[in-house]
Amino acid sequence: MPTVFEEREAEQQLRDECRIPDDWSGKAITIDMFFLSDHSRLARDITQAYGIDDSFEVSRMIREACTRLCVPEGLRMFEFVPPAGHEMEGYSFLLTATKRDMEMGIPKYLGRLDTDQLYNAQSIIAELIKKKTDEPKRVVWRVCDDFMCLGNFREEDYLKAVEFMAEKAKQKYADEPNDKLRHKQLQIEIKPERVPESEYESFFE
């Protein structure tokens, strides 16, 4: 999960890039993104509402009109609100920053250091890397489809991960047209990821 430091850096980056004034308040919002995935159900609703016979053709048109997006882990939405008296008072503006955007704040921070500070930071980073490398590792069972991670499970909860994967598979299968399966959307698997012990809990926050 992004740290408070990374969120602040991401917010400042958005302010800089979008020229958002300092007197506009800003806050990070953690959100879950839901995309149009049950095309067949929507197609059935449309065909029933408008008396159309070919629900599969409607489903195909919906699929072609939609772009499936990969949702990055750690997605953050930032809400910026103008101050009282501003001509845009009462409105709020939402901007998103991905985990990668947040991590880009670290080079920006290091760029402010002088030469001595950078050499010192280099030795500290080398020590931290060694410490992380030497740490005991724990397994996180990650249930993923072909686009994103659907859920993380503790190393002792493998069977829960299997049950979760099966439930997700049933949902995805039920949403597919009966006469033509979209096999790529049905690719679900459990991936074991070995992570340093100090980072383990962050996968379940």
C-alpha positions as CSV (number, residue, x, y, z in Angstrom):
1,M,0.0,0.0,0.0
2,P,1.3,3.5,-0.7
3,T,2.7,5.3,2.3
4,V,1.6,8.8,3.5
5,F,4.8,10.1,2.0
6,E,4.1,8.6,-1.4
7,E,0.5,10.0,-1.3
8,R,1.7,13.5,-0.5
9,E,4.3,13.3,-3.3
10,A,1.6,12.1,-5.7
11,E,-0.7,14.9,-4.7
12,Q,2.0,17.5,-5.1
13,Q,2.9,16.0,-8.5
14,L,-0.8,16.4,-9.6
15,R,-0.8,20.0,-8.3
16,D,2.3,20.8,-10.3
17,E,1.3,19.1,-13.5
18,C,-2.3,20.4,-13.5
19,R,-1.4,23.8,-12.0
20,I,-3.7,23.5,-9.0
21,P,-3.3,26.4,-6.6
22,D,-2.0,25.8,-3.1
23,D,-5.1,27.3,-1.5
24,W,-7.3,24.6,-3.0
25,S,-7.8,21.8,-0.5
26,G,-6.9,18.3,-1.5
27,K,-7.4,14.8,-0.1
28,A,-6.7,11.3,-1.2
29,I,-9.6,8.9,-1.6
30,T,-9.1,5.2,-1.8
31,I,-11.5,3.7,-4.3
32,D,-12.6,0.5,-5.8
33,M,-13.1,0.6,-9.6
34,F,-15.9,-1.4,-11.2
35,F,-15.9,-1.9,-14.9
36,L,-18.7,-3.1,-17.2
37,S,-18.0,-6.8,-17.2
38,D,-21.4,-8.6,-17.4
39,H,-22.1,-7.6,-21.0
40,S,-24.5,-10.5,-21.6
41,R,-26.8,-9.5,-18.7
42,L,-26.8,-5.9,-20.0
43,A,-27.5,-7.2,-23.5
44,R,-30.5,-9.2,-22.2
45,D,-31.9,-6.2,-20.4
46,I,-31.6,-4.1,-23.6
47,T,-33.1,-6.7,-25.9
48,Q,-36.1,-7.2,-23.5
49,A,-36.6,-3.4,-23.1
50,Y,-36.5,-2.7,-26.8
51,G,-37.9,-5.9,-28.2
52,I,-34.7,-6.9,-30.0
53,D,-34.3,-10.6,-30.9
54,D,-30.5,-11.0,-31.2
55,S,-29.1,-10.5,-27.6
56,F,-25.7,-12.0,-28.7
57,E,-25.2,-9.3,-31.3
58,V,-26.1,-6.6,-28.8
59,S,-23.6,-8.1,-26.4
60,R,-20.9,-8.1,-29.1
61,M,-21.6,-4.5,-29.9
62,I,-21.3,-3.6,-26.2
63,R,-18.0,-5.5,-25.9
64,E,-16.5,-3.7,-28.9
65,A,-17.6,-0.3,-27.5
66,C,-16.0,-0.9,-24.2
67,T,-12.3,-0.8,-23.5
68,R,-11.2,-3.2,-20.8
69,L,-8.7,-1.5,-18.5
70,C,-6.1,-2.9,-16.1
71,V,-6.6,-1.5,-12.7
72,P,-3.3,-0.8,-11.0
73,E,-2.9,-1.8,-7.4
74,G,-2.8,1.2,-5.1
75,L,-4.9,3.4,-7.3
76,R,-5.6,6.7,-5.6
77,M,-8.1,9.4,-6.5
78,F,-7.4,12.9,-5.2
79,E,-10.2,15.4,-4.7
80,F,-9.3,19.1,-5.1
81,V,-11.8,21.8,-3.8
82,P,-11.5,25.5,-4.5
83,P,-11.7,27.9,-1.5
84,A,-14.7,29.9,-0.4
85,G,-15.4,32.9,-2.6
86,H,-13.8,31.3,-5.7
87,E,-15.9,31.3,-8.8
88,M,-15.9,27.5,-8.8
89,E,-17.0,27.2,-5.2
90,G,-19.2,24.3,-4.6
91,Y,-17.5,22.1,-7.2
92,S,-14.8,19.5,-6.6
93,F,-12.3,18.1,-9.1
94,L,-11.1,14.5,-9.1
95,L,-7.8,13.3,-10.4
96,T,-6.2,9.9,-10.2
97,A,-2.7,8.8,-9.5
98,T,-1.4,5.3,-9.9
99,K,1.0,3.4,-7.7
100,R,3.7,4.1,-10.4
101,D,2.9,7.9,-10.2
102,M,3.4,7.7,-6.4
103,E,6.7,5.9,-6.7
104,M,7.9,8.6,-9.1
105,G,7.8,10.9,-6.1
106,I,11.0,9.3,-4.7
107,P,13.3,10.4,-7.5
108,K,11.8,13.8,-7.2
109,Y,12.7,13.8,-3.5
110,L,16.2,12.5,-4.1
111,G,16.7,15.2,-6.8
112,R,16.6,17.8,-4.0
113,L,19.6,16.3,-2.2
114,D,23.2,17.6,-2.6
115,T,26.1,15.4,-3.5
116,D,27.1,14.5,0.1
117,Q,23.5,13.7,0.9
118,L,23.1,11.5,-2.2
119,Y,26.3,9.5,-1.3
120,N,24.9,9.0,2.2
121,A,21.5,8.0,0.8
122,Q,23.3,5.5,-1.5
123,S,24.9,3.7,1.5
124,I,21.6,3.7,3.4
125,I,19.7,2.3,0.5
126,A,22.4,-0.5,0.0
127,E,22.0,-1.4,3.7
128,L,18.2,-1.4,3.4
129,I,18.3,-3.6,0.3
130,K,20.5,-6.1,2.0
131,K,18.2,-6.1,5.0
132,K,15.2,-6.7,2.9
133,T,17.0,-9.5,0.9
134,D,18.1,-11.2,4.1
135,E,14.6,-11.0,5.7
136,P,12.5,-14.2,6.1
137,K,10.0,-14.5,3.2
138,R,6.3,-15.3,3.5
139,V,4.0,-16.4,0.8
140,V,1.0,-14.4,-0.3
141,W,-1.5,-16.3,-2.5
142,R,-2.7,-13.9,-5.1
143,V,-5.8,-14.7,-7.1
144,C,-5.5,-13.0,-10.5
145,D,-7.3,-12.9,-13.8
146,D,-5.7,-11.8,-17.0
147,F,-6.1,-8.2,-16.1
148,M,-5.7,-7.6,-12.4
149,C,-5.3,-9.1,-8.9
150,L,-8.7,-10.0,-7.5
151,G,-7.7,-10.8,-4.0
152,N,-4.7,-11.6,-1.7
153,F,-4.7,-14.4,0.9
154,R,-2.3,-15.3,3.7
155,E,0.0,-18.3,3.4
156,E,-2.1,-20.4,5.7
157,D,-5.3,-19.6,3.7
158,Y,-4.5,-21.4,0.5
159,L,-7.9,-23.2,0.5
160,K,-9.7,-19.9,1.0
161,A,-7.9,-18.6,-2.0
162,V,-9.0,-21.7,-4.0
163,E,-12.6,-21.2,-2.9
164,F,-12.4,-17.5,-3.8
165,M,-10.9,-18.3,-7.2
166,A,-13.7,-20.9,-7.9
167,E,-16.4,-18.3,-6.9
168,K,-14.9,-15.7,-9.2
169,A,-14.7,-18.3,-12.0
170,K,-18.4,-19.1,-11.6
171,Q,-19.3,-15.4,-11.8
172,K,-17.2,-14.8,-14.9
173,Y,-18.5,-18.0,-16.6
174,A,-22.1,-17.1,-15.8
175,D,-21.6,-13.7,-17.4
176,E,-20.3,-15.1,-20.7
177,P,-22.6,-15.7,-23.7
178,N,-23.5,-19.4,-23.8
179,D,-22.7,-19.9,-27.5
180,K,-19.3,-18.2,-27.6
181,L,-16.9,-18.0,-24.6
182,R,-14.4,-15.3,-24.3
183,H,-11.6,-17.5,-23.0
184,K,-9.2,-14.7,-22.2
185,Q,-11.6,-13.3,-19.6
186,L,-11.9,-16.7,-18.0
187,Q,-8.1,-17.1,-17.3
188,I,-8.0,-17.1,-13.5
189,E,-5.1,-18.5,-11.4
190,I,-3.4,-18.5,-8.0
191,K,0.0,-17.0,-8.0
192,P,2.3,-17.5,-5.0
193,E,4.4,-14.4,-4.3
194,R,7.2,-14.5,-1.7
195,V,7.5,-11.2,0.0
196,P,9.7,-9.9,2.9
197,E,8.1,-10.4,6.2
198,S,8.0,-6.6,6.9
199,E,5.9,-6.1,3.8
200,Y,3.6,-9.0,4.4
201,E,0.7,-7.2,6.2
202,S,0.5,-4.5,3.6
203,F,-1.1,-7.0,1.2
204,F,-4.1,-7.3,3.5
205,E,-4.7,-3.7,4.4
